[in-house]
Amino acid sequence: MRDIDLSPLFSWLIGLVVFTIGVSNLLLVHPVPGIVFLLLSALYFPPADALSMKIFGRPVPMVFKVILGFVIIWFTLGVSDLGDIIDDL
């Protein structure tokens, strides 16, 4: 049986979620957090790993991506103004 590597799928999925949060913040809340989230979403897409390999000699650790993803989602739903907008729906 072959082992399946799910890390690229996870990276794309969380990257798209953070990108969506960034666009939502950009349009509904304020441009600054939206731009920050859009920049952070770039860490999750495969070109970031290739760039990290070129600069540092290793890809962005998956543990860092997981922790950053949880912090971004927690911040968005619990602390930011976008969470308040979602609660009002």
Stockholm file with secondary structure:
# STOCKHOLM 1.0

chainA/1-89         MRDIDLSPLFSWLIGLVVFTIGVSNLLLVHPVPGIVFLLLSALYFPPADALSMKIFGRPVPMVFKVILGFVIIWFTLGVSDLGDIIDDL
#=GR chainA/1-89 SS CCCCCCHHHHHHHHHHHHHHHHHHIIIIICHHHHHHHHHHHGGGSHHHHHHHHHHHSSCCCHHHHHHHHHHHHHHHHHTSHHHHHHHHC
#=GC SS_cons        CCCCCCHHHHHHHHHHHHHHHHHHIIIIICHHHHHHHHHHHGGGSHHHHHHHHHHHSSCCCHHHHHHHHHHHHHHHHHTSHHHHHHHHC
//
